[in-house]
Amino acid sequence: MTIKRILLPFDGSSHSQNATKYALSLAKLYGAHVTIVCCYEFRGNMPEVPELLIKDVKTNMKAVAKETLQKAGGVFENQGVKFTLETIEGAAGYVLTNLAKSKEFDLIIMGSHGHSDIAGLFLGSVTHKVLNTIYCPIMVVP
């Protein structure tokens, strides 16, 4: 098996931090590139809330996602592994499924449980959705 590209969903939870360690080890072993993603989603239809306020909330959610990704980036820095950090707006299950369907990744490494709805990764729905719609191997880390 050849592993050239790894997808690592990250939300800052202890499970995603554990998955990060596995991704780093495997990336070193195979010389793979790791794409680390953090999803964020604004839910709700609130016509009574001004659009400008909703835009500010989304901007803050994106900033939190970027800050969360920096934790994973810190693990990879100076380790001799190529990696990219991506914040993506949307429901984590949907976003990760679409990324997986892109067939750009040889392996997905994800935590078994997530942190919160804001970060976008929580077990049950997200991990289950990805597991049921995927073409490549997935490593689920507790």
C-alpha positions as CSV (number, residue, x, y, z in Angstrom):
1,M,0.0,0.0,0.0
2,T,1.3,3.5,-0.9
3,I,0.3,6.4,1.2
4,K,1.1,9.8,-0.4
5,R,-1.7,12.0,0.9
6,I,-3.4,11.9,4.2
7,L,-6.6,13.8,5.2
8,L,-6.7,14.7,8.9
9,P,-9.9,16.3,10.2
10,F,-9.0,18.3,13.4
11,D,-11.2,20.0,16.0
12,G,-8.8,20.3,18.9
13,S,-10.5,17.5,20.9
14,S,-8.3,15.0,22.7
15,H,-9.3,12.4,20.1
16,S,-8.3,14.6,17.2
17,Q,-5.0,15.4,18.9
18,N,-4.4,11.6,19.2
19,A,-5.2,11.2,15.5
20,T,-2.7,14.0,14.8
21,K,0.1,12.0,16.4
22,Y,-0.8,9.0,14.2
23,A,-1.0,11.1,11.1
24,L,2.5,12.6,11.9
25,S,4.0,9.1,12.5
26,L,2.5,7.7,9.3
27,A,3.5,10.7,7.2
28,K,7.1,10.4,8.4
29,L,7.1,6.7,7.6
30,Y,5.6,7.0,4.1
31,G,6.9,10.5,3.2
32,A,3.2,11.6,2.8
33,H,1.6,15.0,2.7
34,V,-1.0,15.7,5.3
35,T,-4.0,18.0,4.7
36,I,-5.4,19.1,8.0
37,V,-8.9,20.5,7.9
38,C,-11.2,22.1,10.4
39,C,-14.9,22.7,9.5
40,Y,-17.1,25.3,10.9
41,E,-20.8,25.8,10.2
42,F,-23.3,28.5,11.1
43,R,-26.7,26.8,11.5
44,G,-30.0,28.4,11.6
45,N,-32.3,30.6,9.6
46,M,-32.8,33.8,11.5
47,P,-34.4,36.4,9.4
48,E,-34.8,38.7,12.4
49,V,-31.0,38.9,12.9
50,P,-29.3,41.6,10.8
51,E,-27.1,40.1,8.0
52,L,-24.1,42.1,9.2
53,L,-24.3,40.4,12.6
54,I,-24.5,36.9,11.0
55,K,-21.5,37.8,8.8
56,D,-19.6,38.8,12.0
57,V,-20.5,35.5,13.7
58,K,-19.3,33.5,10.6
59,T,-16.1,35.5,10.6
60,N,-15.5,34.7,14.3
61,M,-16.3,31.0,13.7
62,K,-13.7,31.0,10.9
63,A,-11.1,32.7,13.1
64,V,-11.8,30.0,15.9
65,A,-11.3,27.3,13.3
66,K,-8.0,28.8,12.1
67,E,-6.8,29.1,15.7
68,T,-7.8,25.5,16.3
69,L,-5.8,24.4,13.3
70,Q,-2.7,26.1,14.6
71,K,-2.6,23.5,17.4
72,A,-2.3,20.7,14.8
73,G,0.1,22.8,12.7
74,G,2.3,23.2,15.8
75,V,2.6,19.4,16.0
76,F,3.8,19.2,12.4
77,E,6.2,22.1,12.4
78,N,9.9,21.2,12.1
79,Q,9.1,17.5,11.8
80,G,10.1,17.2,8.1
81,V,6.6,16.5,7.0
82,K,4.7,18.5,4.3
83,F,1.3,19.6,5.5
84,T,-1.4,22.2,4.7
85,L,-4.0,23.7,7.0
86,E,-7.5,24.4,5.7
87,T,-10.6,25.9,7.3
88,I,-13.7,24.9,5.4
89,E,-17.2,26.3,5.9
90,G,-19.9,23.6,6.0
91,A,-21.2,20.6,7.9
92,A,-18.2,18.4,8.8
93,G,-19.9,15.2,7.6
94,Y,-20.7,16.7,4.2
95,V,-17.4,18.5,3.8
96,L,-15.3,15.4,4.7
97,T,-17.4,13.1,2.5
98,N,-16.9,15.4,-0.5
99,L,-13.1,15.6,0.2
100,A,-12.9,11.9,0.5
101,K,-14.9,11.5,-2.8
102,S,-12.4,13.7,-4.5
103,K,-10.1,10.7,-4.5
104,E,-7.1,12.9,-3.6
105,F,-6.4,11.0,-0.4
106,D,-5.0,7.6,0.3
107,L,-5.9,7.6,3.9
108,I,-8.2,9.5,6.3
109,I,-7.2,9.6,10.0
110,M,-9.8,11.0,12.3
111,G,-10.6,11.0,16.0
112,S,-13.5,8.8,17.2
113,H,-15.2,11.7,19.0
114,G,-15.1,15.4,18.4
115,H,-15.1,18.5,20.4
116,S,-18.2,20.4,19.6
117,D,-20.8,21.4,17.0
118,I,-18.9,24.6,16.4
119,A,-15.7,22.8,15.5
120,G,-17.8,20.5,13.5
121,L,-16.5,17.0,14.4
122,F,-18.6,14.8,16.7
123,L,-18.9,11.1,16.7
124,G,-21.8,9.4,15.6
125,S,-22.9,11.4,12.7
126,V,-19.7,12.7,11.2
127,T,-17.5,9.6,11.6
128,H,-20.4,7.4,10.7
129,K,-21.2,9.4,7.6
130,V,-17.6,9.4,6.4
131,L,-17.3,5.7,7.1
132,N,-20.4,4.9,5.0
133,T,-19.5,7.0,2.0
134,I,-15.8,6.5,1.6
135,Y,-13.6,4.8,-1.0
136,C,-10.2,4.8,0.9
137,P,-9.1,3.4,4.2
138,I,-10.0,5.3,7.4
139,M,-8.1,5.1,10.6
140,V,-10.4,6.0,13.6
141,V,-8.3,6.9,16.6
142,P,-9.8,7.0,20.2
